[in-house]
Amino acid sequence: MSDNWIVQNLNSALQTWSEKMAEIWTLLTQNPETFKDGGIWSVMVDINGALKAIAYGLLVLFFAVGIVKTCGSFTDLKKPEHVLKAFIRFALAQGAILHGMELMTAIFSIIQGVTTRIMSGSGMAGGGVTQLPVEIVAKIESVSMMEAIPLWVVTLLGSILITVLSFVMILTVYGRMFKLYMYTAIAPLPIASFAGEPTQSIGKNFLRSYAGVCLEGAIIALACIIFSAFAASPPAVGDASLSAVTIVWNYVGELVFNLLILVGAVKASDRIVKEILGL
């Protein structure tokens, strides 16, 4: 480990990035029920239960709207096939509200299995950025005090960018986790729309959107895996005859560019999922 403060500054930024990558890896395999010792999940379950009373009221409303819209007259309503169809729809919608939490958990478990399989199949564990190459460290340690001033500016800018990008990326992943909680809490209300044929599209779009949020984890995992394979070979050091400032600037610039690609891919995960599911 070098005791040069410029090297330590850059390594510290890379270490922050590696820690955030490892945290993302953990979050992608985290079950919302156990996240933060399950405290947040307990609150969401309570909210879900409290909204069921409102959902049952909406169930009757949507059912009545469906009857009015689908039956052209009272004579149609007296037909056995219409009565049976309406009764089955009402019963299924009521069951979906009652067991909505199990439905949401089942969807998450299925898609989480896809994410876990992708991560285990990659053979990678975290995908952290490696430390500075030996050539870069040697070049930095060889400069004089005066030459170290512009080098310090370059490394400071690079360190700030790397640190900011790491926090932007982890915020995106935490945002996905928060969306999972929000969907779980509000689930009874849109699920009640299945009681009426004209309003069932609300429930379908809700379930598709929830599945999309779950699938974002798989897309983020793929982005991290691709980046890890891409970053397995560190950015080129370049011509060793160049000045230390030029070499470090080229290295930091290429590294930041690579990290920008990953952050862009992670932030675009929701858009990619929407294109896949046609949302």
C-alpha positions as CSV (number, residue, x, y, z in Angstrom):
1,M,0.0,0.0,0.0
2,S,1.5,3.3,-1.1
3,D,1.8,6.1,1.5
4,N,1.5,8.8,-1.3
5,W,-1.5,11.0,-0.6
6,I,-2.4,11.3,-4.2
7,V,-2.4,7.5,-4.7
8,Q,-4.4,7.2,-1.4
9,N,-6.9,9.8,-2.6
10,L,-7.6,7.9,-5.8
11,N,-7.7,4.5,-4.1
12,S,-10.1,5.8,-1.6
13,A,-12.5,6.9,-4.3
14,L,-12.1,3.5,-6.0
15,Q,-12.7,1.8,-2.7
16,T,-16.0,3.8,-2.2
17,W,-17.1,2.7,-5.7
18,S,-16.2,-1.0,-4.8
19,E,-18.2,-0.8,-1.6
20,K,-21.3,0.6,-3.4
21,M,-21.0,-2.1,-6.1
22,A,-20.9,-4.7,-3.3
23,E,-23.9,-3.0,-1.6
24,I,-25.8,-3.1,-4.9
25,W,-25.0,-6.8,-5.2
26,T,-26.5,-7.4,-1.8
27,L,-29.6,-5.2,-2.4
28,L,-30.4,-7.1,-5.6
29,T,-30.6,-10.4,-3.7
30,Q,-32.4,-8.8,-0.7
31,N,-36.0,-9.7,0.1
32,P,-38.1,-6.7,1.0
33,E,-39.4,-8.7,4.0
34,T,-36.0,-8.9,5.5
35,F,-34.5,-5.6,4.4
36,K,-33.6,-3.4,7.5
37,D,-34.7,-6.3,9.8
38,G,-38.2,-6.2,8.3
39,G,-39.2,-3.0,10.0
40,I,-40.2,-1.2,6.7
41,W,-42.1,-4.3,5.5
42,S,-44.1,-4.5,8.7
43,V,-45.3,-0.9,8.2
44,M,-46.2,-1.6,4.5
45,V,-48.1,-4.7,5.6
46,D,-50.1,-2.6,8.1
47,I,-50.9,0.0,5.4
48,N,-51.9,-2.8,3.0
49,G,-54.3,-4.2,5.6
50,A,-55.7,-0.8,6.3
51,L,-56.5,-0.1,2.6
52,K,-58.3,-3.4,2.2
53,A,-61.5,-1.8,3.7
54,I,-61.4,0.9,1.1
55,A,-60.6,-1.7,-1.6
56,Y,-63.8,-3.7,-0.7
57,G,-65.8,-0.5,-1.2
58,L,-64.2,0.1,-4.5
59,L,-64.8,-3.6,-5.4
60,V,-68.6,-3.1,-5.1
61,L,-68.3,0.2,-7.1
62,F,-66.3,-1.3,-9.9
63,F,-68.6,-4.4,-10.0
64,A,-71.6,-2.1,-10.4
65,V,-70.0,-0.1,-13.1
66,G,-69.0,-3.3,-14.9
67,I,-72.6,-4.6,-14.7
68,V,-74.0,-1.4,-16.2
69,K,-71.4,-1.2,-18.9
70,T,-71.5,-4.9,-20.0
71,C,-75.3,-5.5,-19.8
72,G,-77.3,-3.6,-22.3
73,S,-80.6,-4.2,-20.5
74,F,-82.1,-5.8,-17.4
75,T,-83.0,-8.8,-19.6
76,D,-79.3,-9.5,-20.2
77,L,-78.6,-9.4,-16.5
78,K,-81.3,-12.2,-16.0
79,K,-79.5,-14.5,-18.3
80,P,-77.7,-17.3,-16.3
81,E,-74.4,-17.0,-18.3
82,H,-74.2,-13.2,-17.4
83,V,-75.0,-13.8,-13.8
84,L,-72.4,-16.6,-13.5
85,K,-69.7,-14.6,-15.3
86,A,-70.4,-11.6,-13.0
87,F,-70.4,-13.7,-9.9
88,I,-67.1,-15.4,-10.8
89,R,-65.4,-12.1,-11.6
90,F,-66.6,-10.6,-8.3
91,A,-65.4,-13.7,-6.3
92,L,-62.0,-13.7,-8.0
93,A,-61.5,-10.0,-7.4
94,Q,-62.5,-10.4,-3.8
95,G,-60.0,-13.2,-3.4
96,A,-57.3,-11.1,-5.1
97,I,-57.8,-8.4,-2.6
98,L,-57.8,-10.8,0.4
99,H,-54.7,-12.6,-0.8
100,G,-53.1,-9.7,-2.6
101,M,-50.0,-9.8,-0.4
102,E,-49.4,-13.4,-1.3
103,L,-49.9,-12.6,-5.0
104,M,-47.3,-9.7,-4.9
105,T,-44.9,-11.9,-3.0
106,A,-45.2,-14.7,-5.5
107,I,-44.5,-12.4,-8.4
108,F,-41.5,-11.0,-6.7
109,S,-40.2,-14.5,-5.8
110,I,-40.5,-15.7,-9.4
111,I,-38.6,-12.7,-10.9
112,Q,-36.1,-12.6,-8.0
113,G,-35.3,-16.2,-9.0
114,V,-34.4,-15.0,-12.5
115,T,-32.2,-12.3,-11.0
116,T,-30.4,-14.7,-8.6
117,R,-29.9,-17.2,-11.5
118,I,-28.3,-14.4,-13.6
119,M,-26.0,-13.4,-10.8
120,S,-25.0,-16.9,-9.8
121,G,-24.5,-17.9,-13.5
122,S,-22.1,-14.9,-14.0
123,G,-19.6,-16.3,-11.5
124,M,-18.9,-12.8,-10.3
125,A,-19.2,-11.5,-6.7
126,G,-19.7,-7.7,-6.5
127,G,-17.7,-6.5,-9.5
128,G,-15.7,-3.9,-7.6
129,V,-13.2,-1.7,-9.4
130,T,-9.6,-2.7,-8.8
131,Q,-7.0,-0.5,-7.2
132,L,-4.6,1.7,-9.3
133,P,-2.2,-0.1,-11.6
134,V,1.3,-0.4,-10.4
135,E,2.5,1.7,-13.4
136,I,0.3,4.6,-12.3
137,V,1.4,4.4,-8.7
138,A,5.1,4.4,-9.7
139,K,4.6,7.3,-12.0
140,I,2.8,9.4,-9.3
141,E,5.4,8.6,-6.7
142,S,8.2,9.7,-9.0
143,V,7.0,13.3,-9.4
144,S,8.5,16.2,-7.5
145,M,6.5,18.5,-5.1
146,M,5.9,21.2,-7.8
147,E,4.8,18.6,-10.3
148,A,2.4,17.1,-7.8
149,I,0.2,20.2,-7.7
150,P,-1.4,19.7,-11.1
151,L,-1.5,16.0,-10.5
152,W,-3.4,16.7,-7.2
153,V,-6.0,18.7,-9.1
154,V,-6.5,15.9,-11.7
155,T,-6.9,13.2,-9.0
156,L,-9.2,15.4,-6.9
157,L,-11.5,16.0,-9.8
158,G,-11.4,12.3,-10.7
159,S,-12.0,11.2,-7.1
160,I,-15.0,13.6,-6.8
161,L,-16.6,12.3,-10.0
162,I,-16.1,8.6,-9.0
163,T,-17.6,9.2,-5.6
164,V,-20.6,11.2,-7.0
165,L,-21.2,8.5,-9.6
166,S,-21.1,5.8,-7.0
167,F,-23.8,7.5,-4.9
168,V,-26.0,8.2,-8.0
169,M,-25.9,4.6,-8.8
170,I,-26.7,3.3,-5.3
171,L,-29.6,5.8,-5.0
172,T,-31.1,4.3,-8.2
173,V,-31.0,0.9,-6.6
174,Y,-32.5,2.1,-3.3
175,G,-35.2,3.8,-5.4
176,R,-36.2,0.5,-6.8
177,M,-36.5,-1.0,-3.3
178,F,-38.7,1.9,-2.2
179,K,-40.9,1.4,-5.3
180,L,-41.4,-2.3,-4.3
181,Y,-42.6,-1.1,-0.9
182,M,-45.0,1.5,-2.4
183,Y,-46.5,-1.0,-4.8
184,T,-47.0,-3.5,-2.0
185,A,-48.7,-1.0,0.3
186,I,-51.1,0.4,-2.3
187,A,-51.9,-2.9,-4.0
188,P,-55.5,-3.5,-2.7
189,L,-56.8,-0.4,-4.5
190,P,-55.8,-1.1,-8.1
191,I,-56.5,-4.9,-7.6
192,A,-60.1,-4.0,-6.8
193,S,-60.6,-2.8,-10.3
194,F,-60.7,-6.5,-11.5
195,A,-64.3,-6.6,-10.3
196,G,-65.5,-4.7,-13.4
197,E,-64.6,-5.6,-17.0
198,P,-64.3,-2.0,-18.1
199,T,-61.9,-1.2,-15.2
200,Q,-59.8,-4.4,-15.2
201,S,-57.1,-2.7,-17.3
202,I,-56.2,-0.7,-14.1
203,G,-55.4,-3.9,-12.3
204,K,-53.6,-5.4,-15.2
205,N,-51.4,-2.3,-15.7
206,F,-50.6,-2.3,-12.0
207,L,-49.5,-5.9,-11.9
208,R,-47.4,-5.4,-15.1
209,S,-45.8,-2.3,-13.6
210,Y,-45.0,-4.2,-10.4
211,A,-43.5,-7.0,-12.4
212,G,-41.5,-4.4,-14.2
213,V,-40.1,-3.0,-11.0
214,C,-39.1,-6.5,-9.9
215,L,-37.5,-7.1,-13.3
216,E,-35.4,-4.0,-12.9
217,G,-33.2,-6.0,-10.5
218,A,-32.3,-8.4,-13.3
219,I,-31.5,-5.6,-15.7
220,I,-29.3,-3.8,-13.1
221,A,-27.6,-7.1,-12.3
222,L,-26.9,-7.6,-16.1
223,A,-25.5,-4.1,-16.3
224,C,-23.1,-4.7,-13.3
225,I,-22.0,-8.1,-14.8
226,I,-21.3,-6.6,-18.2
227,F,-19.4,-3.7,-16.5
228,S,-17.4,-6.2,-14.3
229,A,-16.3,-8.1,-17.4
230,F,-15.6,-4.9,-19.2
231,A,-13.5,-3.5,-16.2
232,A,-11.6,-6.7,-15.7
233,S,-8.9,-5.1,-17.8
234,P,-8.1,-1.7,-16.2
235,P,-8.0,1.4,-18.5
236,A,-4.9,1.6,-20.6
237,V,-1.9,3.3,-18.9
238,G,-0.7,4.7,-22.2
239,D,2.8,5.7,-23.3
240,A,5.1,5.5,-20.3
241,S,7.2,8.3,-21.7
242,L,4.4,10.8,-21.1
243,S,4.2,13.0,-18.1
244,A,2.6,11.8,-14.9
245,V,-0.2,14.3,-15.2
246,T,-1.0,13.2,-18.8
247,I,-0.9,9.5,-17.9
248,V,-3.1,10.0,-14.8
249,W,-5.5,12.2,-16.6
250,N,-5.9,9.6,-19.4
251,Y,-6.4,6.9,-16.9
252,V,-8.9,8.8,-14.8
253,G,-10.8,10.0,-17.9
254,E,-11.2,6.5,-19.3
255,L,-12.2,5.2,-15.9
256,V,-14.8,7.9,-15.4
257,F,-16.1,7.2,-18.9
258,N,-16.6,3.5,-18.1
259,L,-18.3,4.3,-14.8
260,L,-20.6,6.8,-16.6
261,I,-21.7,4.0,-18.9
262,L,-22.6,1.7,-16.0
263,V,-24.5,4.5,-14.2
264,G,-26.4,5.3,-17.4
265,A,-27.2,1.6,-17.8
266,V,-28.4,1.3,-14.2
267,K,-30.5,4.4,-14.4
268,A,-32.0,3.3,-17.8
269,S,-33.1,-0.1,-16.3
270,D,-36.7,1.2,-15.8
271,R,-36.9,2.4,-19.4
272,I,-35.5,-0.9,-20.7
273,V,-38.1,-2.9,-18.6
274,K,-40.9,-0.7,-19.9
275,E,-39.8,-1.3,-23.5
276,I,-39.7,-5.1,-22.8
277,L,-43.1,-5.2,-21.2
278,G,-44.7,-2.6,-23.5
279,L,-45.6,-0.3,-20.7
